[in-house]
Amino acid sequence: MANSLGLFSRGAFLGLVLIMALYSNAILHEVGHYITADHYGLEPRMYLFDNGQGTGFSFVNQNFYVTYNKPAKIDNSKMELITFAGPAVNILLSIVSTIALCVTPKRKRLTRLALLIIATISALSAIFNLIPTQGSDGETLLKLLKGI
């Protein structure tokens, strides 16, 4: 199907794959945090495409995050798992996409390129989320591991 598309259509298809990979990774990353926090009884709430204030939808200033409605004292090891769950989902997506890429026949070039895009975006999402910069999962993990 996709291999019979014209040059412009293939480019549009790959652009769509790129956008979907970016948003899917962001959303599924937050789902990882949400499921893990829910497992520990924190009554999480997920915000997608938020305007940064928890009050609305925004395409310009997009924020994706999870908050906890049930204030509970939770030990650092559980918070580490909740924090790492988001990047873990990205790592899993990258691994699954890479495996799919490896088993896809070489003649399916467009499919292979789409899988490569998904695997790359997923891996980069995990890496950048684990870098300890302000507000990142990496910063949170580092603080938890240091006991700060």
C-alpha positions, -999 to +999 in steps of 0.1 A: +000+000+000+024+027+012+052+016-012+029+024-042+026+060-031+041+089-050+071+108-037+050+135-022+026+110-006+055+090+009+070+122+024+036+131+038+032+096+052+066+097+069+058+132+083+027+118+097+046+089+112+071+113+128+043+134+144+024+104+156+056+089+170+064+121+189+029+124+204+025+087+210+057+086+229+047+116+251+013+102+258+024+066+265+053+079+286+027+096+309+005+065+308+036+047+323+038+071+352+000+070+356-003+032+358+025+029+382+012+057+405-023+041+404-007+008+414+006+025+445-028+041+453-019+077+446-050+084+426-031+100+397-045+125+372-030+128+337-028+161+318-023+160+281-018+190+258-022+211+290-016+249+289+008+246+318-017+256+345-038+225+346-068+245+333-070+239+296-059+227+262-031+242+243-014+234+210+012+262+216+024+256+251+020+218+254+026+201+287+022+164+294+023+154+331+007+134+359-003+146+393-014+127+424-048+134+440-042+114+471-015+130+492+003+100+506+037+094+521+054+071+497+089+058+501+117+067+477+119+033+461+083+034+450+087+070+437+118+059+418+097+032+401+069+057+393+095+082+379+113+056+358+080+041+344+077+068+318+112+064+302+107+026+306+077+028+283+098+047+257+126+021+260+100-007+255+086+011+224+121+015+210+129-022+215+096-034+200+100-011+170+136-023+165+125-059+166+097-052+141+122-034+119+146-064+120+118-089+110+103-067+083+114-077+048+140-054+031+117-049+002+092-030+025+114+001+025+087+026+035+075+003+064+111-001+076+118+036+075+086+042+095+097+017+121+132+032+122+116+067+129+095+052+157+124+033+172+146+064+170+121+088+185+113+063+213+150+059+222+157+096+221+126+103+242+139+079+269+175+093+267+164+130+269+139+122+298+167+105+318+191+134+314+190+152+348+179+187+336+154+209+355+120+193+356+130+160+339+125+125+351+163+123+352+165+151+377+137+136+399+155+102+398+188+118+407+172+136+437+155+104+449+187+084+446+206+110+465+178+112+491+172+149+485 
